Amino acid sequence: MNVAAVIPARIGSTRFPGKPLARICGKPMIQYVYEHAAACAMIHRVVVAADDPKIQQAVQTFGGEVIMTSRAHRTGTDRVAEAARTLDADIIVNIQGDEPLLPPEAVAEAIRPLLQDTAISMSTLKTAFRPEDDPCDPNSVKVVTDTHGRALYFSRSCIPFRRTPDMCAQPYRHVGLYAFRREFLFTYSALPQTPLEQSESLEQLRALEHGHAIFVAETDYYPLGVDVPDDITRVEAALLALR
């Protein structure tokens, strides 16, 4: 199967305008995301779905491939779907442009379920919370799954609720990486937005509210994304520690 990775990148961000071009140890953030995706052996092609010529120029400067898309998209997945219509790929991976530390191994973990089970149309990742982190932080999206690994719900609230301190259910953090079968990506992006999606501001809830299953694989990767300018310092420190 042909697998393509699409990195949605928009210039306008409420909390961090121009975020894809933010410099991290001398390189634009989008370059780290692109290079890590290209290093995944399961991926045959990587493109950036951009909405601004400045992003286009930056990607072309480091030798990446870019597809220009509309500025009117509601979500990153809608932008990915526009770009994907020009790609010859059976599986499309939506890789968030603000995850510069996302390793190729985690990308492969999201793709693998679709290669192993033809019944799976969409997959994503989860990772166990670390002891020092707060599961109640609304910036950390949580996910709970059924016994077959399918998502029951995603929330910014703390789920599952801990009725007792020794509760056995493990809280998991969602990793915002999605793999789609080509046709399901187009089906999903055409669905109307839903009340829970809008309430939580989590686009993956659109699939669940319309009755579609999302398989959630577990990974050891723990997200260190960039939401606001102050996050750049933390990411740079993590990169320097890996060298």
C-alpha positions as CSV (number, residue, x, y, z in Angstrom):
1,M,0.0,0.0,0.0
2,N,1.1,3.5,-0.7
3,V,1.3,5.7,2.3
4,A,1.5,9.5,2.2
5,A,2.1,11.9,5.1
6,V,0.4,15.3,4.9
7,I,1.4,18.0,7.4
8,P,-1.2,20.8,7.6
9,A,0.4,24.2,8.2
10,R,-1.4,27.5,8.5
11,I,0.2,30.9,9.1
12,G,-2.6,32.2,11.3
13,S,-2.7,31.0,14.9
14,T,-4.6,32.7,17.7
15,R,-2.0,31.9,20.4
16,F,1.1,31.8,18.1
17,P,0.9,33.6,14.7
18,G,3.4,32.2,12.2
19,K,4.0,29.1,14.3
20,P,5.2,26.7,11.5
21,L,8.0,29.1,10.7
22,A,9.1,29.5,14.4
23,R,12.9,28.9,14.6
24,I,14.0,26.0,16.8
25,C,17.8,25.6,17.1
26,G,18.2,27.5,13.8
27,K,15.6,25.7,11.7
28,P,11.9,26.3,11.1
29,M,9.7,24.0,13.1
30,I,8.0,22.6,10.0
31,Q,11.3,21.3,8.8
32,Y,11.7,19.1,11.9
33,V,8.3,17.6,11.4
34,Y,8.9,17.0,7.7
35,E,12.3,15.3,8.2
36,H,11.0,13.0,11.0
37,A,8.0,12.0,8.8
38,A,10.3,11.3,5.8
39,A,12.5,9.1,8.1
40,C,9.5,6.7,8.6
41,A,10.1,3.7,6.4
42,M,6.4,3.1,6.0
43,I,5.9,6.5,4.3
44,H,6.4,6.9,0.6
45,R,5.8,10.6,0.2
46,V,5.6,13.6,2.5
47,V,4.0,16.9,1.7
48,V,3.1,20.1,3.6
49,A,-0.4,21.4,3.0
50,A,0.2,25.2,3.4
51,D,-2.1,28.2,3.3
52,D,0.5,30.9,2.8
53,P,3.4,31.6,0.4
54,K,5.7,32.2,3.3
55,I,5.3,28.6,4.4
56,Q,5.6,27.5,0.8
57,Q,8.9,29.3,0.5
58,A,10.3,27.9,3.7
59,V,9.5,24.3,2.8
60,Q,10.9,24.7,-0.7
61,T,14.1,26.2,0.8
62,F,14.9,23.0,2.7
63,G,13.9,20.8,-0.2
64,G,10.5,19.7,0.9
65,E,7.3,19.3,-1.1
66,V,4.4,21.6,-0.6
67,I,0.8,21.9,-1.8
68,M,-1.1,25.2,-1.5
69,T,-4.5,24.9,0.1
70,S,-7.5,27.1,0.9
71,R,-7.3,29.4,3.9
72,A,-11.0,28.7,4.6
73,H,-10.7,25.2,6.1
74,R,-12.3,24.6,9.5
75,T,-9.8,22.1,10.7
76,G,-6.4,20.7,9.9
77,T,-8.0,17.4,8.7
78,D,-10.0,19.4,6.1
79,R,-6.8,20.9,4.9
80,V,-5.2,17.4,4.7
81,A,-8.2,16.1,2.7
82,E,-7.8,18.9,0.1
83,A,-4.1,18.1,-0.4
84,A,-4.8,14.3,-0.4
85,R,-7.0,14.5,-3.4
86,T,-3.9,15.2,-5.5
87,L,-1.9,12.2,-4.0
88,D,-1.8,8.6,-5.2
89,A,-2.0,7.0,-1.8
90,D,-4.1,4.3,-0.1
91,I,-3.4,5.6,3.4
92,I,-3.0,9.3,4.4
93,V,-1.3,10.2,7.7
94,N,-2.2,13.6,9.2
95,I,0.9,14.7,11.1
96,Q,0.5,17.9,13.2
97,G,2.9,20.6,12.3
98,D,3.5,21.6,15.9
99,E,5.1,18.3,17.0
100,P,8.7,18.8,16.1
101,L,9.9,15.9,18.3
102,L,7.5,13.3,16.9
103,P,9.7,10.3,16.1
104,P,9.4,8.1,13.0
105,E,8.6,5.1,15.2
106,A,5.5,6.8,16.6
107,V,4.3,7.5,13.0
108,A,4.7,3.9,12.1
109,E,2.7,2.8,15.2
110,A,-0.2,4.8,13.9
111,I,0.0,3.4,10.4
112,R,0.5,-0.3,11.3
113,P,-3.1,-1.0,12.5
114,L,-4.5,-0.1,9.0
115,L,-1.9,-2.4,7.3
116,Q,-2.8,-5.3,9.6
117,D,-6.6,-5.0,9.7
118,T,-8.7,-3.9,6.7
119,A,-11.7,-3.2,8.9
120,I,-9.9,-0.2,10.5
121,S,-10.6,3.1,8.7
122,M,-8.9,5.5,11.1
123,S,-6.3,5.2,13.8
124,T,-4.5,7.4,16.3
125,L,-2.2,7.0,19.3
126,K,-2.4,7.2,23.1
127,T,0.3,7.3,25.8
128,A,0.3,6.8,29.5
129,F,0.5,9.9,31.6
130,R,3.7,10.5,33.5
131,P,3.6,10.9,37.3
132,E,4.6,14.5,37.2
133,D,1.9,15.5,34.7
134,D,-1.6,16.7,35.5
135,P,-4.4,14.6,33.8
136,C,-6.8,17.5,34.5
137,D,-4.9,20.0,32.4
138,P,-7.3,20.9,29.5
139,N,-4.4,21.3,27.1
140,S,-3.7,17.6,27.4
141,V,-6.4,15.7,25.6
142,K,-7.4,12.5,27.2
143,V,-8.8,9.3,25.6
144,V,-10.6,6.2,26.9
145,T,-11.0,3.0,24.8
146,D,-13.0,-0.2,24.8
147,T,-11.5,-3.7,25.2
148,H,-10.7,-3.9,21.5
149,G,-8.7,-0.6,21.4
150,R,-11.5,1.5,19.9
151,A,-12.0,5.0,21.2
152,L,-15.0,5.6,23.5
153,Y,-14.4,9.3,24.0
154,F,-11.8,12.1,23.9
155,S,-12.0,15.0,26.3
156,R,-10.1,17.9,27.7
157,S,-11.6,17.0,31.1
158,C,-10.0,14.3,33.2
159,I,-11.3,10.9,32.1
160,P,-11.9,8.4,33.4
161,F,-13.1,9.9,36.7
162,R,-11.2,8.6,39.7
163,R,-13.9,7.7,42.3
164,T,-11.2,6.3,44.6
165,P,-7.4,7.0,44.7
166,D,-6.6,3.4,43.9
167,M,-8.7,3.2,40.8
168,C,-7.3,0.6,38.4
169,A,-8.2,2.3,35.1
170,Q,-5.1,3.9,33.6
171,P,-5.5,7.5,32.3
172,Y,-4.1,8.0,28.8
173,R,-3.1,11.1,26.9
174,H,-4.1,11.4,23.3
175,V,-1.3,11.9,20.7
176,G,-2.7,14.0,17.9
177,L,-1.6,11.9,15.0
178,Y,-4.1,10.3,12.6
179,A,-3.9,7.7,9.8
180,F,-6.9,7.3,7.4
181,R,-7.8,5.1,4.6
182,R,-8.1,7.4,1.6
183,E,-11.8,7.2,1.0
184,F,-12.7,7.4,4.7
185,L,-10.6,10.7,5.0
186,F,-12.9,12.2,2.3
187,T,-16.0,10.8,4.0
188,Y,-14.9,12.2,7.4
189,S,-14.0,15.6,6.2
190,A,-17.4,16.0,4.5
191,L,-19.3,15.3,7.7
192,P,-21.0,18.2,9.4
193,Q,-19.4,19.4,12.6
194,T,-21.0,18.0,15.7
195,P,-22.0,19.4,19.2
196,L,-19.4,17.5,21.1
197,E,-16.7,18.4,18.6
198,Q,-17.6,22.1,19.0
199,S,-17.9,21.9,22.8
200,E,-14.5,20.3,23.3
201,S,-12.9,21.8,20.3
202,L,-11.7,18.3,19.3
203,E,-12.3,17.4,15.7
204,Q,-11.9,13.7,16.2
205,L,-15.2,13.6,18.1
206,R,-16.9,14.3,14.8
207,A,-16.1,10.8,13.7
208,L,-17.4,9.2,16.9
209,E,-20.6,11.3,16.9
210,H,-21.3,10.1,13.4
211,G,-20.9,6.5,14.5
212,H,-17.4,5.8,13.0
213,A,-14.8,3.8,14.9
214,I,-11.3,5.1,15.7
215,F,-8.6,2.6,16.6
216,V,-6.2,3.8,19.3
217,A,-2.7,2.2,19.4
218,E,-0.5,2.7,22.4
219,T,2.9,4.4,22.1
220,D,5.8,5.2,24.4
221,Y,6.2,8.6,22.8
222,Y,5.1,11.4,25.0
223,P,4.1,14.6,23.2
224,L,6.1,17.8,23.6
225,G,4.4,20.1,21.2
226,V,4.4,23.8,20.6
227,D,1.2,25.7,21.5
228,V,2.6,29.1,22.5
229,P,6.0,30.9,22.1
230,D,7.2,29.8,25.5
231,D,7.1,26.2,24.4
232,I,10.0,26.8,22.0
233,T,12.5,26.9,24.9
234,R,11.3,23.5,26.2
235,V,11.6,21.9,22.8
236,E,15.1,23.3,22.2
237,A,16.2,21.9,25.5
238,A,14.8,18.5,24.6
239,L,16.5,18.6,21.2
240,L,19.9,19.5,22.7
241,A,19.5,16.7,25.3
242,L,19.2,14.2,22.4
243,R,22.4,15.3,20.8
